[in-house]
């Protein structure tokens, strides 16, 4: 079963779907990114996959590669990255200004200067995460610069 999941990811499909349902998803994805997702602890896969799919649904032409050993999604001058940390699943952005609204709306979710840290297994506010991703990709530079 694990091998089938890995094969589905390597073919650009969803490892939770039967092989017949496999379809190309991210043609520009670096093979090391596919390996990253395949080697995630099972308990973290769904949440990280949800973030991955969210980013690609908004920016299907984003270039996906590894940066600092994390899946990094680049579009024009913007970028976001995903990380599987010891205690959190993190969404990194290129600046704190992308998180201002998110922090105001979700003070209960831990954030850093330019990242959001999600506790594994806790529901994520997908619509607000999408806004953060869009802001980071489309407005990478702070209005103050």
VMD Tcl script that draws the C-alpha trace (Angstrom):
set ca {
  {0.00 0.00 0.00}
  {2.82 2.44 0.88}
  {4.49 1.71 -2.46}
  {1.20 2.46 -4.24}
  {0.99 5.80 -2.41}
  {4.56 6.67 -3.39}
  {3.92 5.67 -6.99}
  {0.78 7.82 -7.10}
  {2.68 10.87 -5.82}
  {5.50 10.28 -8.30}
  {2.97 10.10 -11.11}
  {1.40 13.38 -9.98}
  {-1.70 11.80 -8.52}
  {-3.34 11.54 -5.17}
  {-2.00 8.59 -3.17}
  {-5.40 8.14 -1.57}
  {-7.06 7.50 -4.93}
  {-6.84 4.22 -6.86}
  {-4.11 4.07 -9.51}
  {-6.72 4.39 -12.27}
  {-7.62 7.85 -10.95}
  {-3.99 9.10 -11.11}
  {-3.67 12.24 -13.19}
  {-0.88 14.77 -13.75}
  {-1.05 17.52 -11.16}
  {2.18 19.47 -11.02}
  {4.31 18.92 -14.08}
  {7.04 21.28 -12.88}
  {7.42 19.59 -9.48}
  {10.97 18.66 -8.63}
  {11.37 14.89 -7.96}
  {12.82 15.67 -4.51}
  {9.54 17.39 -3.60}
  {7.66 14.23 -4.50}
  {10.04 12.28 -2.27}
  {9.45 14.79 0.53}
  {5.71 14.13 0.47}
  {6.16 10.38 0.13}
  {8.38 10.23 3.19}
  {6.17 12.26 5.52}
  {4.89 10.59 8.66}
  {1.46 9.22 7.86}
  {-0.15 11.35 10.59}
  {1.04 14.53 8.81}
  {0.38 13.63 5.20}
  {-3.25 14.73 4.92}
  {-2.69 18.18 6.37}
  {0.41 18.91 4.31}
  {-1.28 17.52 1.20}
  {-4.24 19.84 1.86}
  {-1.90 22.85 1.97}
  {-0.08 21.64 -1.15}
  {-3.36 21.30 -3.04}
  {-4.57 24.69 -1.80}
  {-1.45 26.42 -3.10}
  {-1.60 24.68 -6.48}
  {-5.34 25.34 -6.83}
  {-4.62 29.08 -6.59}
  {-1.34 29.02 -8.53}
  {-1.31 26.00 -10.86}
  {1.69 27.36 -12.77}
  {3.80 27.83 -9.63}
  {7.25 26.31 -9.83}
  {7.57 23.72 -7.07}
  {11.01 22.77 -5.83}
  {12.94 22.28 -2.60}
  {14.26 25.30 -0.76}
  {15.91 24.84 2.63}
  {14.79 21.19 2.41}
  {11.11 22.23 2.22}
  {8.63 22.25 -0.67}
  {8.72 25.81 -2.01}
  {6.17 27.27 -4.40}
  {7.31 30.20 -6.55}
  {5.14 32.44 -8.66}
  {6.59 35.60 -10.22}
  {8.53 37.27 -7.38}
  {6.52 35.64 -4.59}
  {6.92 32.36 -2.77}
  {5.56 30.24 0.04}
  {6.97 27.05 1.54}
  {5.68 24.15 3.62}
  {7.50 22.54 6.49}
  {6.94 19.48 8.62}
  {8.44 20.59 11.91}
  {8.68 18.63 15.13}
  {5.58 20.17 16.74}
  {3.96 22.01 13.85}
  {3.15 22.01 10.20}
  {4.33 25.39 8.95}
  {3.44 27.67 6.07}
  {6.29 30.09 5.41}
  {5.92 33.34 3.50}
  {8.43 35.91 2.36}
  {7.42 38.48 4.99}
  {5.43 39.35 8.09}
  {3.18 41.73 6.17}
  {1.40 38.75 4.59}
  {0.17 37.57 7.99}
  {-1.28 40.75 9.52}
  {-4.91 40.00 8.67}
  {-4.52 36.30 9.46}
  {-3.08 37.10 12.90}
  {-5.97 39.47 13.62}
  {-8.56 36.88 12.61}
  {-6.85 33.88 14.25}
  {-4.97 34.92 17.40}
  {-5.26 31.34 18.67}
  {-2.98 30.03 15.91}
  {0.74 30.37 16.57}
  {2.58 32.53 14.06}
  {6.15 33.67 13.63}
  {7.52 36.68 11.81}
  {6.61 35.27 8.40}
  {5.11 31.86 9.12}
  {2.01 30.16 10.44}
  {2.39 27.06 12.61}
  {-0.52 24.62 12.54}
  {-0.89 21.93 15.16}
  {-1.16 18.52 13.51}
  {-4.70 17.25 13.27}
  {-6.34 20.61 14.07}
  {-8.69 22.05 11.45}
  {-7.10 24.82 9.39}
  {-8.95 28.01 8.29}
  {-8.55 27.23 4.60}
  {-10.11 30.42 3.18}
  {-7.85 32.62 5.30}
  {-4.79 30.53 4.46}
  {-5.65 30.99 0.78}
  {-5.65 34.77 1.31}
  {-2.19 34.56 2.91}
  {-0.88 32.48 0.01}
  {-2.36 34.84 -2.58}
  {-0.93 37.89 -0.81}
  {2.52 36.30 -0.56}
  {2.54 35.29 -4.22}
  {1.03 38.45 -5.70}
  {2.43 41.10 -3.33}
  {5.78 39.73 -2.20}
  {7.26 43.09 -1.24}
  {6.03 45.07 1.76}
  {4.22 48.33 1.04}
  {6.83 49.97 3.28}
  {9.73 49.15 0.93}
}
mol new
graphics top color blue
foreach p $ca { graphics top sphere $p radius 0.5 }
foreach p [lrange $ca 0 end-1] q [lrange $ca 1 end] { graphics top cylinder $p $q radius 0.2 }
display resetview
